[in-house]
Every structure is written in structure tokens, then in C-alpha cells.
Amino acid sequence: MTQLPTARFTLDPAFGIGTVNPRLYGSFVEHLGRCVYDGLYEPGHPEADEAGLRRDVLALIRELGVTTVRYPGGNFVSGHRWEDGVGPAEQRPARLELAWHSLETNRFGLGEFIDFCRKTDIEPMLAVNLGTRGVEDAVRLLEYANHPGGTELSDLRIAHGAEQPYGIRMWCLGNEMDGPWQIGHKKPGEYARLARETASAMKMADPDLELVACGSSGFGMPTLGTWEATVLGECYELVDHVSLHSYYGLADGDTDLDSFLASGEDMERYIAAVTATCDHVGATLKSRKTIMLSYDEWNVWHTDRSPMAPAPEDGFPYAPRLLENSYTLADAVLTGSLLIAMLRHADRVTAASLAQLVNVIAPIMTEPGGPAWRQTSFYPFAQASAYGRGRVLRVAADSPRHSTGRFGEVDLLHATAVTDDDTGSVTVFAVNRSRTAGLPLDVELRGFEALTVVEHLVLDGDDPDARNTLRDPERVTPRTVTGTAVTGGALRADLTPLSWNVIRLRRAGSR
């Protein structure tokens, strides 16, 4: 195997970026394809519980380490009537769902979602419809969900069997309202005013809510920057976060895998651009407040590998197979790199949602009446959630570089590190973007008590296109690397080609 020159960086606990907010390890459940129906929720399945939730899927979600879930959309929310999804399930209306051209039965609604969150110890994050509805609808939904009782809508929730309020703290003010594809798409000034009015009304009901304003729905949107400036100019003091959305994939015929694997560069530039805009608006308003970023849609998504809409002859089908990407080893390595990108900006990215959770561009796949299994992308997320808690340390790497068609010269090493100040443990997350050469790594450890390697886990392989499937669900799984060690105050490791690496360190002599 070809070896690259050694990549180096220094870690020092005195140089930190910020503390990881657990919400960084969130996900997303939308009424799209088989995410909910025949995925998360399948009454009659051998693993279904009394509420119709699949126990095998819930177990995988717990293993994944998801902390929050954004619901119910996504494009779906901009045409959604929340009242359709509450009350006795058999009395709920079926509707034509326009965003994804499907039949929506509403058998799974707000109460079922909260039940799912409680069974998995997940914080709910709710989006309100600012596409076809507005201020009154948002306030009514808030009253139904969160008010203890004694009013029309809170008493209606109690009558529906939920005596205790849902206590939802984080709310999204619509979804991708800058996108022409969005039902009820708004111009910047239109959305800015609607967001301000909705935020103001919701905070009249509960001033402690955390609100997310829609930012640009992608780095490539023509209104990036001006959209955020217009929106925040209206509601800076009323909202707490602005949203970012990114999907990275290869179109049919695109063979530029090097650019694909370097997509974390794009994510970091996007974060920097939105941060700068937020801070510019704050400065012009003379505000002491800092707006945080909610990266509440992100993932690898190869749009050509699964349909986005049913075939015209199918009409409005129930739970069609849409956006069902089968993820490869290369996809998993990029997933890890995108997690690294967000961790490197943990001072501002304080919430994120991997889109989505089950079946739809998801780390978990299911078959109706059959098994559930982990996609390749499951592992980087689960490991980051398990070991990426604490304070992110500054990493400025001296790395060999290579040229990409889309991003120019990029480092072959993409890395970050997280320390637990209470235990002194350190976890290094590292990706080798080279597809052909191993990458030696040397990390100087300054200011730490003596550290020793607990384990070095790697996700790699000889075939970038290897994937986990129904027939072969464990083809790509993490393995343990031997030989990684701390000697002379430095961590030394070898990163295999096209690999995601987790190197865990702890104080010598501790358990």
C-alpha cells in the first residue's frame, strides 16, 4: 500500500472551540416515502408494540444515539394540517399529500410522535406550517401541545388521552421557505414578516421557547446571505437559531469521487458564511445576542438512485419507496467527514438533524413484515454520538493535499478532537480522503496528563462501493486497529485509504 507523508497536528486543552450541544446528534422524521409508514410505524409487524411502533427499529435508533428528532417535515409540513393527526386514529381523514405525491392516512400524528420520542428518550423538535397556514395555526398547535389544561385546545389534548403537556421547547418556523419547490414559497420580505409575527405570538404564549428561523435551503441558493440578512433583520431578537440544509451526492455519470469525499469543505464554508451574516446583522442592530445555527437537514443523497415521486400512473400511493439510497463505504466516510465539519464549529452549530431516520436517505432500513438493518452510514453517526461529547479542541492540521475538481486543493486529513474535561479522556475523529494511499498521523499531546490508547476503530475496505443490504446486512462494519499508541507524548496512528477513524484516549491508569 502506498504511504503518504505524515499528517500532523497538536492538541492542547487550553485551545478549545466550544462544548458540543447534544442536539448536534439529532435526526429527522418526515411523512415521506416509507420513513413513517412501513418504517418507524408498522402495525401488524411481528416486532410492533401496542402503538404500532417497530421494536427492532426503536432498538436501532437507541443504538444510533439520536438525541432530537425534527418533525413532521420538511416539505410535508408546508401543506400539513396538524389537527388531522390528533384524536382517535380511526376518525382521522386521509388526504392527498402534495409535496411527495402520496396518500396521507394521518394514522401517525403528533401523539404517536411524542410516544415514539418518550420510548427512545429523544427530545422532540416541531415545525409549524408557514406555507399554507400561519400565525393562528402555530399558536393553536402550541396551546394543544404545551399548555397544561383549562383551555379549549389543551383540554382537547387531555381528552385525546394525553393528560400531561408535551413540553416541546424547540420549534421551526416553517421549512425551506426560500425554495420555489415549497408549498407557499415566500419572498424574503414576506417570510421575514411572517416569521416575526409568528415568533412574537408564540413567545407571548411561552417566552422560553427556542425558535429556528428558516435560512437558505442550501449553499448554492442565489439568495444566500441576503435571505438571512432580511429575515434576521426582522426577527433577530425573537429567534435563537437560523437553519442550514445540505445534501451531497453523485449524479449519474459523475465519477469525481475525490470532490465528493471533500464535500466537508463545502459544509465548513457554508457554516462560515451564515455565521458571518448572522454576526453582521447582530452588529448592525447593536445586539448582545448571538444567533446559533441549526443544521436541521444534512446527509449524503444521490438523487438519481431512487425516485423523488411516484410514477404518474400510480396516482397518490400509500408509503411509496422514495429516496431510498443504499449507502456505500464511500458514503459512510463522507458522513463521518460531515460530522467532523459540524464538530469543528461546535461553538455555533448547536443543533443538527440527519435527514432522515428510517428508509428515506437513512442510516436504518426496513422491509415490510421483515427485518431492519444498519446502513454503512449508521456507524460514523453512532460512534460520534457515543464518543463526541464534551469540548471540541482546535485542530489545525499540517496535512498532505491533493487537487479536486470542485474544491481545488484540499487536505487529505479531515479531523477534529473532543475532550471530556472531567475524565481527561480524548477522542480523535479522523478521515483519510485518499482512495489509494495510507496516511500516517502524528498528534502531539500538550497539557494533558499521560494518555493511553483505549481503542482505534476504523470503517474501511477495498471496495468504495461496498454496502449493507437485506441479503448482506453486515458487509461493512467497524473493525479494531492494532498498533496505534501514545509514545513520547505523541499519538501515532496509520489511517488506511478511504477510512473513517475513531481513536479513543484516556488517562494512563484510569478505567
Buried (B, 14 or more C-beta within 10 A) or exposed (E): EEEBEBBBBBBEBEEBBBBBBBBBBBBBBBBBBBBBBBBBBBBEBEBBEEEBBBBBBBEBBEBBBBBBBBBBBBBBBBBBBBBBBBBEBEEBEEBEBBBBBBBBBBBBBBBBBBBBBEBBEBBBBBBBBBBBBBBEBBBBBBBBBBBEEEEEBBEBBBEBEBEEBBEBBBBBBBBBBBBEEBBBBBEBEEBBBBBBBBBEBBBEEBEEBBBBBBBBBBBEBEBBBEBBBBBBBBBBBBBBBBBBBBBBBBEEEEEEBBBBBBBBBBBBEBBEBBBEBBBBBBEEEEBEEEBBBBBBBBBBBBBEBBBEBBEEEEEBEEBBBBBBBBBBBBBBBBBBBBBBBBBBBBBBBBBBBBBBBBBBBBBBBBBEEEEBBBBBBBBBBBBBBBBBBBBBBBBEBEBBEBEBEEBEEBBBBBBBBBBBEEEBBBBBBBBBBBBEBBBBBBBEBEEBEEBBBBEBBBBBBEEBEBBBEEEEBEBBEBEEBEEBEBEEEBBBBBBBBBBBBBBBBBBEEEE
